[in-house]
Amino acid sequence: MKFGLICGLAVLAGSPALAAGEAIKVSAAAAVKGTTSVVVGVFNVGFIFESVDNTKATGGLVGAFGGATRAKSQLKGVTPEMMQAITDAAYADFRGQVEARGVTVGDPAVLYGHASFAKVKPVASPYEVSVHIDKKATGKVEYYKPSALPGLVMLPGDIQGTGLSSMGMQMAAGMTQYAMSEYAKATGQAVIGLTYLIDFSNVKRPGAFSMAGLSVSSGMSVSPDFSKLSLVTPSGKLAQLVLKQPVIVEGDFATMDDATQDAGLQTAANIAGRVAAALGAGGMMFGKSRTFEFAVKPDNYTAGAVKVTSLANTTLVDQLAALR
């Protein structure tokens, strides 16, 4: 069963589209003051191409019998070339916004060629990892670096991965942060690390739940908590700006297909408004599981991803400028 999503691109001019609540969590704010020169050492854009959300259903017969709801979402049709182009555009936009606020942005090749970076071990881009999105949701993610950066590295806390490969990355992240600190001390130039995670289904983790279970939307967002800016200063201090609310863009990005086996027994309905939701059929949904495929419209998806990362850039750069 396929549903053509009817919402058009809806981005407000001016302020980024943020969900209500605290937009950014800032730590070590005083360390940012006086920053005039930076180099970007880490810039990664992650794309969730598969996610699984689980929740205990509550209320009615489902709650009485302890039923569970599981929604698996898969992104189809986003090519490596598209993801690389989106990442390159996000990086160029970020540099431009930082420079427009009077901050000099240095050459990352100088950073990567510095003696302090001798023990840093970049990984191949894209870097694929399974992550815990929260207690009831997991995802598979591909991270891309900009073409302008010599390597893909991460900082501690950039991912909450599962498996041995993520353990290796998390150990390497500590060395990267140390190397950035040593470079900043040696050169007097602060080093920025920035990571974004793009969620194609725009589910408010662990899901926008109703009496009938999980809601799944094909909106696009830069996910909170996993999207952040880190600044290592020449004094060795680490300041961080962490998005606490998603930055959201709505649009006609994909066609959603209910790919659940025997989907005829589990009716999907209620595709309308801002959130294109797929809701279950009433109370008798014991242990229900659904699989949704999102076949992207390439031009629309690329434009939406470029826009949402630009809005996230504006959110973080505005905060950074205010702290200077």
Residue pairs with C-beta under 8 A, 6 or more apart in sequence:
1 257
1 258
1 263
1 268
2 255
2 256
2 257
2 258
3 255
3 256
3 257
3 258
3 268
3 271
3 276
3 278
4 255
5 218
5 252
5 253
5 254
5 255
5 256
5 271
5 276
6 252
6 271
6 272
6 276
7 219
7 250
7 251
7 252
7 273
7 274
7 276
8 250
8 251
8 252
9 249
9 250
9 251
9 252
9 300
9 303
9 304
9 307
10 249
10 250
10 251
10 274
11 17
11 249
11 250
11 307
11 311
16 247
16 311
16 312
16 314
16 315
17 247
17 248
17 249
17 311
18 245
18 246
18 247
18 248
18 315
19 204
19 245
19 246
19 248
20 245
21 244
21 245
22 244
22 245
23 243
23 244
23 245
23 315
24 241
24 242
24 243
24 244
24 315
24 316
24 319
25 240
25 241
25 242
25 244
26 239
26 240
26 241
26 242
26 319
26 323
27 238
27 239
27 240
27 242
28 237
28 238
28 239
28 240
29 239
29 323
31 231
31 233
31 235
31 237
31 238
31 239
32 231
32 233
32 239
32 320
32 323
32 324
33 323
33 324
34 324
35 103
35 190
35 231
35 233
35 320
35 324
36 102
36 103
36 104
37 103
37 104
37 106
37 188
37 189
37 190
38 98
38 103
38 104
38 105
38 106
38 189
38 190
38 191
38 192
38 231
39 105
39 106
39 107
39 108
39 110
39 111
39 189
39 190
39 191
39 192
40 91
40 94
40 95
40 105
40 108
40 149
40 191
40 192
40 193
40 194
41 108
41 111
41 112
41 149
41 153
41 176
41 180
41 183
41 191
41 192
41 193
42 153
42 154
42 155
42 158
42 176
42 180
42 192
42 193
42 194
42 195
42 230
43 87
43 90
43 91
43 94
43 145
43 146
43 149
43 192
43 193
43 194
43 195
44 87
44 127
44 143
44 144
44 145
44 152
44 154
44 158
44 194
44 195
44 196
45 83
45 86
45 87
45 90
45 143
45 144
45 195
45 196
45 198
45 309
46 141
46 142
46 143
46 144
46 159
46 195
46 196
46 197
46 198
46 226
47 75
47 78
47 83
47 141
47 142
47 143
47 144
47 198
47 200
48 75
48 133
48 139
48 140
48 141
48 197
48 198
48 199
48 200
48 201
48 223
49 74
49 75
49 78
49 140
49 141
49 142
49 200
50 72
50 73
50 74
50 75
50 139
50 140
51 72
51 73
51 133
51 137
51 138
51 139
51 140
51 199
51 201
51 203
52 70
52 71
52 72
52 73
52 137
52 138
52 139
53 70
53 71
53 73
53 136
53 137
53 203
53 205
53 206
53 207
53 214
53 216
54 68
54 69
54 70
54 136
54 137
54 206
55 68
55 69
55 136
55 206
55 207
55 209
55 213
55 214
56 66
56 67
56 68
56 69
57 63
57 67
57 68
57 69
57 213
57 285
57 288
58 209
58 211
59 211
60 211
60 283
61 67
61 283
61 284
62 211
62 213
62 283
62 285
62 286
65 286
67 285
67 286
67 287
67 288
68 287
68 288
69 213
69 214
69 280
69 285
69 288
69 289
69 290
70 214
70 288
70 289
70 290
71 203
71 207
71 213
71 214
71 216
71 278
71 289
71 290
71 291
71 292
72 289
72 290
72 291
72 292
73 200
73 201
73 203
73 216
73 291
73 292
73 293
73 294
74 259
74 291
74 292
74 293
74 294
75 200
75 254
75 294
75 296
76 293
76 294
76 295
76 296
77 295
77 296
77 298
77 301
78 296
78 298
78 301
79 298
80 126
82 298
82 301
82 302
83 126
83 142
83 144
84 144
84 147
85 302
86 144
86 302
86 305
86 306
86 309
87 144
87 145
87 146
88 146
88 147
88 148
89 306
89 309
89 310
90 146
90 196
90 306
90 309
90 310
90 313
91 146
91 148
91 149
92 146
93 306
93 309
93 310
93 313
94 194
94 313
94 317
95 105
97 313
97 314
97 317
98 105
98 317
98 320
99 105
101 317
101 320
101 321
101 324
103 324
106 189
108 148
108 149
108 150
109 150
111 117
111 180
111 183
111 191
112 120
112 149
112 150
112 151
114 183
114 186
114 187
116 179
116 180
116 182
116 183
116 186
117 179
117 183
119 175
119 179
120 151
120 153
120 172
120 175
120 176
120 179
121 153
121 172
121 175
122 150
122 151
122 152
122 153
123 151
123 152
123 153
123 169
123 172
124 152
125 143
125 144
125 145
125 152
126 142
126 143
126 144
127 142
127 143
127 152
127 169
128 140
128 141
128 142
128 143
129 140
129 141
129 143
129 159
129 161
129 162
129 163
129 165
129 166
129 169
130 138
130 139
130 140
130 141
130 161
130 162
130 163
130 166
131 138
131 139
131 140
131 141
131 159
131 160
131 161
131 162
131 166
131 226
132 138
132 160
132 161
132 162
133 139
133 205
133 206
133 223
133 226
134 205
134 206
135 206
136 205
136 206
136 207
137 203
137 205
137 206
137 207
138 162
141 159
141 197
143 152
143 154
143 159
143 195
144 152
145 151
145 152
153 172
153 173
153 176
154 169
154 170
154 172
154 173
154 176
154 193
154 195
155 173
155 176
155 177
155 180
155 193
155 195
155 230
156 170
156 173
156 174
156 177
157 173
157 228
158 173
158 193
158 195
158 226
158 228
159 166
159 169
159 170
159 226
160 226
161 167
161 169
161 170
177 232
177 238
180 191
180 193
180 232
181 191
181 232
181 236
181 238
183 189
183 191
184 190
184 191
184 232
184 233
184 234
184 236
185 234
185 235
185 236
187 234
188 234
189 234
190 231
190 232
190 233
190 234
191 231
191 232
192 229
192 230
192 231
192 232
193 229
193 230
193 231
193 232
194 228
194 229
194 230
194 316
195 226
195 227
195 228
196 222
196 226
196 227
196 309
196 312
197 222
197 223
197 226
197 227
198 220
198 221
198 222
198 223
198 305
198 308
198 309
199 220
199 221
199 222
199 223
199 246
200 218
200 220
200 253
200 254
200 294
200 296
201 216
201 217
201 218
201 219
201 292
201 294
202 217
202 218
202 219
202 220
202 221
202 246
202 248
202 275
203 214
203 215
203 216
203 217
204 246
205 223
207 214
207 215
207 216
208 214
208 215
208 217
208 275
208 277
209 215
210 277
210 279
211 283
212 279
212 280
212 281
212 282
212 285
213 279
213 280
213 285
213 288
214 278
214 290
215 275
215 277
215 278
215 279
216 256
216 276
216 277
216 278
216 290
216 292
217 274
217 275
217 276
217 277
218 253
218 254
218 256
218 276
218 294
219 248
219 249
219 250
219 251
219 253
219 274
219 275
219 276
220 248
220 249
220 250
220 251
220 253
220 301
220 304
220 305
220 308
221 246
221 247
221 248
221 249
221 308
222 243
222 246
222 247
222 308
222 309
222 311
222 312
223 243
223 246
224 242
224 243
224 244
224 245
224 246
225 242
225 243
225 244
227 242
227 243
227 247
227 312
228 240
228 241
228 242
228 243
229 240
229 241
229 316
229 320
230 238
230 239
230 240
230 241
231 238
231 239
231 240
231 241
231 320
232 238
233 239
239 323
241 316
241 319
241 320
243 312
243 315
243 316
247 308
247 311
247 312
247 315
248 308
249 304
249 307
249 308
249 311
250 274
251 300
251 303
251 304
252 297
252 300
253 294
253 296
253 297
253 300
253 301
253 304
254 294
254 295
254 296
254 297
254 301
255 294
255 295
255 297
256 271
256 276
256 278
256 292
256 293
256 294
257 292
257 293
257 294
257 295
258 268
258 278
258 290
258 291
258 292
259 291
259 292
259 293
260 266
260 289
260 290
260 291
260 292
261 291
263 290
266 280
266 281
266 285
266 288
266 290
267 280
267 281
268 278
268 279
268 290
269 278
269 279
269 281
270 277
270 278
270 279
271 277
271 278
278 290
278 292
280 288
280 290
